[in-house]
Amino acid sequence: MADVLGSDELSAALVDLAGWSGGTDGIERSVTAPSFLDGIRLVAEVAHVAEQADHHPDIDIRWRTVTFRLSTHSAGGVTKKDLALARQINSLIG
């Protein structure tokens, strides 16, 4: 099982993760897409990389606003797996 990050380690990591915030129980980022369909395309792209990583975010879609929330449920909080997926999501957002 992956280790949950401490608050200091997480705070340091969030400095390099543009748009992400949260605490040791979970991190999230919201994105406003140019259109509803662009938001859905982004969700599909994230779903693809999440499936490859076998690590899946919680995703909330509100018209053009898409919110991604990451936490390793089996570990009970944020782990390095969440940070890695957050980096991949950021690369898809551009």
C-alpha positions as CSV (number, residue, x, y, z in Angstrom):
1,M,0.0,0.0,0.0
2,A,1.2,3.5,-0.8
3,D,2.1,5.9,2.0
4,V,0.0,9.0,2.6
5,L,2.0,12.2,2.3
6,G,2.5,14.4,5.3
7,S,1.2,18.0,5.1
8,D,4.7,19.5,4.7
9,E,5.6,17.1,1.8
10,L,2.2,17.7,0.2
11,S,2.6,21.5,0.5
12,A,6.0,21.4,-1.1
13,A,4.6,19.3,-4.0
14,L,1.6,21.6,-4.6
15,V,4.0,24.5,-5.3
16,D,4.9,22.7,-8.5
17,L,1.3,21.7,-9.4
18,A,-0.3,24.7,-11.0
19,G,-4.0,24.9,-10.1
20,W,-4.1,22.1,-7.5
21,S,-5.0,22.7,-3.9
22,G,-6.2,20.6,-0.9
23,G,-4.9,18.7,2.0
24,T,-3.6,15.3,2.9
25,D,-7.1,13.8,2.5
26,G,-7.4,14.9,-1.2
27,I,-6.3,17.5,-3.8
28,E,-8.4,19.0,-6.5
29,R,-8.3,21.2,-9.6
30,S,-11.1,22.9,-11.5
31,V,-10.8,23.8,-15.2
32,T,-13.2,25.9,-17.3
33,A,-13.2,24.5,-20.8
34,P,-14.0,26.7,-23.8
35,S,-17.1,24.7,-24.4
36,F,-19.1,21.8,-22.9
37,L,-17.7,19.4,-25.6
38,D,-14.1,20.5,-24.9
39,G,-14.7,19.7,-21.2
40,I,-16.0,16.2,-22.2
41,R,-13.0,15.7,-24.4
42,L,-10.7,16.5,-21.5
43,V,-12.5,14.1,-19.3
44,A,-12.1,11.4,-22.0
45,E,-8.3,12.1,-22.2
46,V,-7.9,12.0,-18.4
47,A,-9.9,8.8,-18.3
48,H,-7.5,7.2,-20.7
49,V,-4.3,8.1,-18.7
50,A,-6.1,7.2,-15.5
51,E,-6.9,3.8,-16.8
52,Q,-3.3,3.3,-17.9
53,A,-2.1,4.2,-14.4
54,D,-4.9,2.1,-12.8
55,H,-5.6,5.2,-10.6
56,H,-8.9,7.0,-11.1
57,P,-9.9,10.5,-10.1
58,D,-13.3,11.6,-9.0
59,I,-14.6,13.9,-11.7
60,D,-17.4,16.4,-11.5
61,I,-18.7,18.1,-14.7
62,R,-20.8,21.3,-14.4
63,W,-21.4,22.6,-17.9
64,R,-17.9,23.8,-18.9
65,T,-16.3,23.5,-15.5
66,V,-14.6,20.1,-14.8
67,T,-13.3,19.4,-11.3
68,F,-10.8,16.6,-10.7
69,R,-10.3,15.3,-7.2
70,L,-7.4,12.9,-6.3
71,S,-7.0,10.7,-3.3
72,T,-5.7,7.2,-2.9
73,H,-8.7,5.7,-1.2
74,S,-7.0,2.5,-0.2
75,A,-4.3,4.5,1.6
76,G,-6.7,7.0,3.2
77,G,-5.2,10.1,1.6
78,V,-2.9,11.7,-0.9
79,T,0.0,9.6,-2.1
80,K,2.7,9.9,-4.8
81,K,0.3,8.2,-7.2
82,D,-2.0,11.2,-6.9
83,L,0.8,13.7,-7.5
84,A,1.8,11.7,-10.6
85,L,-1.7,11.7,-12.0
86,A,-2.1,15.4,-11.2
87,R,1.0,16.1,-13.3
88,Q,-0.5,14.1,-16.2
89,I,-3.8,15.9,-15.9
90,N,-1.9,19.3,-16.0
91,S,-0.1,18.2,-19.1
92,L,-3.4,17.4,-20.8
93,I,-4.8,20.8,-19.7
94,G,-1.8,22.5,-21.2
